[in-house]
């Protein structure tokens, strides 16, 4: 470890830009990227090995971010699987792609299976110890306090029950659905987040991943009655550092702002918009909503667009998003879940556009 000491301390500058952008004082728009899917190809190491090796995961992520000029590294395991695996859900590991839930064999197949949701020994359960190692290594190598990632209640329940079965429960057997969501929240997630907080008391954020809680997979009624309340329970129990920012699909709503208002309940610290929602509604919609609530803005360019477009098309879209979103300096930029097969020229074009049009005059 000593030969790596301070090698990655230069990322502190990107994290400082993140903090400064919250108040509109950054010198440049910081660029995040979700690169988990890229790791096996870029590192020439099997996904099976990467997602069992905290040091390999960190170093691979840092080196790829350096390769593409990404300012802010996000180091996470396969976030949607960790808590489910800890209580006995089978996970499928592969060589070329990320691990995934064994969707043919959900843990909760019958109502009586709910008894399987109990608080595990996080010192031993599944890959929870690897999570702790991962964040310790991150902090040692960057000198930055790590934000924690977790699977939010709805996506966790969907992964151990099956998304179709869970939605049917919510519509036809709401009492059981609420019991399942309560159990996931109170027996698993609250203890896990409190455990993480004891290990990393200075963490700046506990960020829930919840992509399944998006339109049109769910509707506004389910978001309001079954999904948001359990994130709010997490925030009440574990504090305001808990947030769930990645619900999407507001472009499908008759009134997109109604969806944004529900999203604000579970992520009150900033406004987030991702393609294809931003492409459909325009970055102006998100900028206006952020300014209405006096919040910073995170805009993300989509994975499919990044993979299938030309470098010029990528550059021009990112340029537009940055010029609209960055007007008062309160913008972060995000490359969403970069897919294998994405041309490196496209990634570099996106980063180049952010750095060119997201650089502010010295205040």
C-alpha positions as CSV (number, residue, x, y, z in Angstrom):
1,X,0.0,0.0,0.0
2,X,2.9,2.4,0.7
3,X,3.9,2.6,-2.9
4,X,0.4,4.0,-3.7
5,X,0.5,6.6,-0.9
6,X,-0.9,9.9,-2.2
7,X,-0.8,8.7,-5.8
8,X,-4.5,9.5,-6.1
9,X,-4.6,12.6,-3.9
10,X,-5.1,14.7,-7.0
11,X,-8.8,13.7,-6.9
12,X,-9.2,15.9,-3.9
13,X,-9.4,18.8,-6.4
14,X,-12.5,17.3,-8.0
15,X,-14.2,16.6,-4.7
16,X,-13.5,20.3,-3.7
17,X,-15.2,21.4,-6.9
18,X,-18.2,19.3,-6.0
19,X,-18.4,21.1,-2.6
20,X,-17.9,24.5,-4.3
21,X,-20.5,23.8,-7.0
22,X,-23.1,23.4,-4.2
23,X,-22.7,27.1,-3.5
24,X,-21.8,28.3,-7.0
25,X,-18.2,29.0,-6.2
26,X,-16.5,26.3,-8.3
27,X,-13.9,27.2,-10.9
28,X,-15.2,24.4,-13.1
29,X,-18.1,22.0,-13.5
30,X,-17.0,18.6,-11.9
31,X,-17.5,15.5,-14.0
32,X,-18.7,12.2,-12.4
33,X,-19.1,8.9,-14.2
34,X,-20.6,5.6,-13.4
35,X,-18.0,3.2,-14.8
36,X,-18.7,-0.2,-13.1
37,X,-19.7,-1.8,-16.4
38,X,-16.4,-0.7,-18.0
39,X,-14.1,-2.2,-15.4
40,X,-13.6,-5.7,-16.8
41,X,-12.8,-4.4,-20.3
42,X,-10.6,-1.6,-19.3
43,X,-8.7,-3.6,-16.6
44,X,-8.6,-6.9,-18.5
45,X,-9.7,-8.6,-15.3
46,X,-12.8,-10.7,-14.8
47,X,-15.8,-9.1,-13.2
48,X,-15.9,-12.0,-10.8
49,X,-12.5,-11.1,-9.4
50,X,-13.1,-7.3,-9.5
51,X,-16.2,-7.4,-7.4
52,X,-14.6,-9.6,-4.7
53,X,-11.4,-7.4,-4.4
54,X,-11.7,-4.0,-2.8
55,X,-8.2,-2.9,-3.7
56,X,-8.5,-3.9,-7.3
57,X,-11.9,-2.1,-7.6
58,X,-10.5,1.1,-6.2
59,X,-7.3,1.2,-8.2
60,X,-9.1,0.2,-11.5
61,X,-11.7,3.0,-11.0
62,X,-9.0,5.6,-10.2
63,X,-6.9,4.7,-13.2
64,X,-9.8,4.7,-15.6
65,X,-11.0,8.1,-14.3
66,X,-7.4,9.4,-14.9
67,X,-7.4,7.9,-18.4
68,X,-10.5,9.8,-19.4
69,X,-10.1,13.0,-17.4
70,X,-13.0,12.3,-15.1
71,X,-12.7,14.5,-12.0
72,X,-14.7,12.6,-9.4
73,X,-14.3,8.8,-9.0
74,X,-17.3,6.9,-7.8
75,X,-16.1,3.6,-6.3
76,X,-18.9,1.1,-5.5
77,X,-19.5,-2.6,-5.6
78,X,-22.6,-3.9,-7.4
79,X,-24.7,-1.8,-5.1
80,X,-28.1,-3.4,-5.8
81,X,-26.9,-6.8,-4.6
82,X,-25.1,-6.2,-1.3
83,X,-27.9,-6.2,1.2
84,X,-29.9,-8.9,-0.6
85,X,-26.8,-11.2,-0.7
86,X,-26.3,-10.5,3.1
87,X,-29.6,-12.2,3.9
88,X,-29.3,-15.1,1.6
89,X,-30.4,-14.0,-1.9
90,X,-28.4,-15.9,-4.5
91,X,-26.2,-13.7,-6.7
92,X,-24.9,-14.7,-10.1
93,X,-21.3,-13.9,-10.8
94,X,-19.9,-13.6,-14.4
95,X,-16.5,-13.0,-16.0
96,X,-17.4,-10.3,-18.5
97,X,-20.4,-8.5,-16.9
98,X,-21.3,-7.2,-13.4
99,X,-22.9,-9.6,-10.9
100,X,-26.7,-9.7,-10.7
101,X,-29.5,-11.2,-8.6
102,X,-30.6,-14.7,-9.5
103,X,-34.0,-13.6,-10.8
104,X,-35.2,-17.1,-11.3
105,X,-34.9,-17.8,-7.6
106,X,-36.0,-14.8,-5.5
107,X,-35.6,-15.1,-1.8
108,X,-39.2,-14.1,-1.0
109,X,-41.3,-16.5,-3.1
110,X,-44.2,-16.8,-0.6
111,X,-45.5,-14.6,2.1
112,X,-44.1,-16.8,4.8
113,X,-40.6,-16.3,3.4
114,X,-40.7,-12.8,4.9
115,X,-39.2,-14.3,8.0
116,X,-35.9,-14.6,6.1
117,X,-35.5,-10.9,6.4
118,X,-33.5,-10.6,9.6
119,X,-30.6,-8.3,10.6
120,X,-27.5,-10.2,9.6
121,X,-24.0,-10.1,11.2
122,X,-22.5,-7.4,9.0
123,X,-19.0,-8.3,10.1
124,X,-19.5,-11.6,8.2
125,X,-22.5,-11.5,6.0
126,X,-22.0,-11.8,2.2
127,X,-19.6,-9.2,0.9
128,X,-20.4,-6.6,3.6
129,X,-16.7,-6.8,4.8
130,X,-15.6,-6.1,1.3
131,X,-17.7,-2.9,1.3
132,X,-15.9,-1.8,4.5
133,X,-12.5,-2.6,3.0
134,X,-13.4,-0.7,-0.2
135,X,-14.3,2.5,1.6
136,X,-11.2,2.3,3.9
137,X,-9.0,1.8,0.8
138,X,-10.8,4.7,-1.0
139,X,-10.1,7.1,1.9
140,X,-6.5,6.0,2.3
141,X,-5.7,6.4,-1.3
142,X,-7.5,9.7,-1.9
143,X,-7.5,11.4,1.4
144,X,-11.2,12.0,0.8
145,X,-14.1,10.9,3.1
146,X,-16.1,8.4,1.2
147,X,-19.8,8.6,0.5
148,X,-21.6,5.4,1.2
149,X,-23.9,3.6,-1.4
150,X,-26.8,1.3,-0.5
151,X,-29.8,-0.3,-2.2
152,X,-32.9,1.7,-1.4
153,X,-36.0,0.0,0.0
154,X,-38.1,-0.5,-3.1
155,X,-35.3,-1.8,-5.4
156,X,-34.1,-4.1,-2.6
157,X,-37.6,-5.5,-2.1
158,X,-38.0,-5.9,-5.8
159,X,-34.7,-7.8,-6.0
160,X,-35.6,-10.3,-3.3
161,X,-39.3,-10.6,-4.3
162,X,-39.3,-10.0,-8.0
163,X,-40.4,-6.7,-9.5
164,X,-43.6,-8.0,-11.1
165,X,-44.6,-9.9,-7.9
166,X,-43.9,-6.8,-5.8
167,X,-46.0,-4.5,-7.9
168,X,-48.8,-7.1,-7.9
169,X,-48.5,-7.2,-4.1
170,X,-48.8,-3.4,-3.9
171,X,-51.9,-3.4,-6.1
172,X,-53.7,-6.6,-4.9
173,X,-52.2,-7.3,-1.4
174,X,-51.1,-4.0,-0.1
175,X,-50.9,-5.1,3.6
176,X,-48.2,-7.7,2.7
177,X,-46.4,-5.2,0.5
178,X,-46.2,-2.7,3.3
179,X,-45.1,-5.5,5.7
180,X,-42.3,-6.4,3.2
181,X,-41.2,-2.8,2.7
182,X,-41.3,-2.2,6.5
183,X,-39.2,-5.3,7.1
184,X,-36.6,-4.4,4.5
185,X,-36.3,-0.9,5.9
186,X,-36.3,-1.7,9.6
187,X,-34.6,-5.1,9.9
188,X,-32.0,-4.6,7.1
189,X,-31.4,-1.1,5.8
190,X,-31.6,0.9,9.0
191,X,-29.2,-1.4,10.8
192,X,-26.9,-1.5,7.8
193,X,-26.7,2.3,7.5
194,X,-26.1,2.7,11.2
195,X,-23.3,0.1,10.9
196,X,-21.8,2.0,8.1
197,X,-22.0,5.2,10.1
198,X,-20.1,3.6,13.0
199,X,-17.4,2.6,10.7
200,X,-17.3,6.0,8.8
201,X,-18.8,8.6,11.1
202,X,-17.6,11.5,8.9
203,X,-19.2,10.2,5.7
204,X,-20.7,13.1,3.8
205,X,-23.6,11.1,2.3
206,X,-25.5,7.8,2.3
207,X,-26.8,7.5,-1.2
208,X,-29.5,5.0,-2.1
209,X,-29.7,3.4,-5.5
210,X,-33.2,2.9,-6.7
211,X,-33.5,2.9,-10.4
212,X,-36.4,0.5,-10.3
213,X,-38.6,3.1,-8.6
214,X,-39.0,5.0,-11.8
215,X,-41.7,5.7,-14.3
216,X,-43.0,3.8,-16.2
217,X,-42.0,0.7,-14.1
218,X,-44.1,2.3,-11.3
219,X,-46.7,5.0,-11.3
220,X,-47.0,8.2,-9.3
221,X,-49.5,6.6,-6.9
222,X,-47.0,3.8,-6.0
223,X,-44.2,6.3,-5.7
224,X,-46.2,8.4,-3.3
225,X,-47.8,5.6,-1.2
226,X,-45.3,2.7,-1.2
227,X,-41.9,4.0,-2.2
228,X,-41.2,7.5,-0.9
229,X,-42.5,6.9,2.7
230,X,-39.9,4.2,3.3
231,X,-37.0,6.4,2.2
232,X,-38.4,9.0,4.5
233,X,-38.3,6.4,7.3
234,X,-34.7,5.9,6.5
235,X,-34.0,9.6,6.7
236,X,-35.9,9.9,10.0
237,X,-33.9,7.0,11.5
238,X,-30.4,7.6,10.0
239,X,-30.4,11.3,9.5
240,X,-30.4,13.9,6.7
241,X,-27.3,12.5,5.0
242,X,-29.5,9.8,3.5
243,X,-30.8,10.5,0.0
244,X,-32.1,8.6,-3.0
245,X,-31.5,10.7,-6.1
246,X,-31.8,8.4,-9.1
247,X,-35.5,8.0,-9.8
248,X,-36.2,8.8,-13.4
249,X,-39.0,8.8,-16.0
250,X,-40.7,12.2,-15.3
251,X,-40.9,12.6,-19.1
252,X,-43.7,10.0,-19.0
253,X,-45.8,12.0,-16.6
254,X,-48.6,14.3,-17.6
255,X,-47.2,16.8,-15.1
256,X,-43.4,16.2,-14.8
257,X,-43.1,18.7,-11.9
258,X,-45.4,16.5,-9.8
259,X,-42.8,13.7,-10.1
260,X,-40.0,16.1,-9.3
261,X,-41.9,17.1,-6.1
262,X,-42.0,13.5,-4.9
263,X,-38.4,13.1,-5.8
264,X,-37.5,16.1,-3.7
265,X,-39.0,14.3,-0.6
266,X,-36.3,11.7,-0.8
267,X,-33.5,13.9,-2.2
268,X,-33.9,17.4,-0.8
269,X,-30.3,18.5,-1.3
270,X,-30.1,18.8,-5.1
271,X,-32.0,18.3,-8.3
272,X,-31.0,15.5,-10.7
273,X,-32.0,14.9,-14.3
274,X,-30.7,12.2,-16.6
275,X,-31.2,11.3,-20.2
276,X,-33.6,10.4,-21.8
277,X,-35.6,12.6,-19.5
278,X,-33.3,15.6,-20.1
279,X,-33.3,15.0,-23.8
280,X,-37.1,15.0,-23.8
281,X,-37.9,17.8,-21.4
282,X,-34.8,19.9,-22.0
283,X,-32.1,21.0,-19.5
284,X,-34.1,24.3,-19.2
285,X,-36.8,22.4,-17.3
286,X,-34.4,21.1,-14.7
287,X,-32.5,24.3,-14.4
288,X,-35.8,26.2,-13.8
289,X,-36.9,23.6,-11.2
290,X,-33.5,23.8,-9.4
291,X,-33.6,27.6,-9.3
292,X,-37.2,27.6,-8.1
293,X,-36.0,25.5,-5.1
294,X,-32.6,27.2,-4.7
295,X,-30.7,23.9,-5.2
296,X,-27.7,22.8,-7.2
297,X,-28.3,20.7,-10.3
298,X,-26.8,17.4,-11.5
299,X,-27.4,16.7,-15.2
300,X,-26.5,13.3,-16.7
301,X,-26.0,12.3,-20.4
302,X,-27.4,8.9,-21.2
303,X,-25.5,5.6,-21.6
304,X,-27.2,4.6,-24.9
305,X,-26.5,8.0,-26.4
306,X,-22.9,7.9,-25.3
307,X,-22.5,4.5,-26.9
308,X,-24.3,5.0,-30.2
309,X,-23.6,8.6,-31.1
310,X,-20.6,10.3,-32.9
311,X,-18.1,12.2,-30.8
312,X,-19.4,15.4,-32.4
313,X,-23.0,14.6,-31.3
314,X,-21.8,13.8,-27.8
315,X,-19.8,17.0,-27.6
316,X,-22.7,19.2,-28.8
317,X,-25.3,17.7,-26.4
318,X,-23.0,18.0,-23.4
319,X,-22.1,21.6,-24.5
320,X,-25.8,22.5,-24.5
321,X,-26.5,20.9,-21.1
322,X,-23.5,22.6,-19.5
323,X,-24.3,26.0,-20.9
324,X,-27.9,25.8,-19.7
325,X,-27.2,24.1,-16.4
326,X,-24.1,25.9,-15.4
327,X,-25.3,29.5,-15.6
328,X,-24.9,30.2,-11.9
329,X,-22.1,27.8,-11.2
330,X,-24.3,25.3,-9.4
331,X,-23.9,22.3,-11.7
332,X,-22.4,18.9,-11.5
333,X,-22.2,16.7,-14.6
334,X,-22.6,12.9,-14.8
335,X,-21.9,10.3,-17.4
336,X,-24.6,7.7,-16.7
337,X,-23.6,4.1,-16.4
338,X,-21.2,3.9,-19.3
339,X,-21.8,0.7,-21.2
340,X,-19.2,-1.8,-22.6
341,X,-18.6,-0.9,-26.2
342,X,-18.8,2.8,-25.7
343,X,-16.1,4.4,-27.9
344,X,-13.4,6.0,-25.8
345,X,-13.6,9.0,-28.2
346,X,-17.2,9.6,-27.0
347,X,-16.2,9.5,-23.4
348,X,-13.4,12.0,-24.0
349,X,-15.7,14.2,-26.1
350,X,-18.1,14.4,-23.2
351,X,-15.4,15.3,-20.7
352,X,-13.8,17.8,-23.1
353,X,-17.1,19.6,-23.6
354,X,-17.7,19.9,-19.8
355,X,-14.2,21.2,-19.2
356,X,-14.4,23.7,-22.1
357,X,-17.9,25.1,-21.5
358,X,-18.0,24.5,-17.7
359,X,-15.0,26.5,-16.8
360,X,-15.9,29.7,-15.0
361,X,-14.0,33.0,-14.7
362,X,-12.2,33.4,-11.5
363,X,-14.5,35.1,-9.0
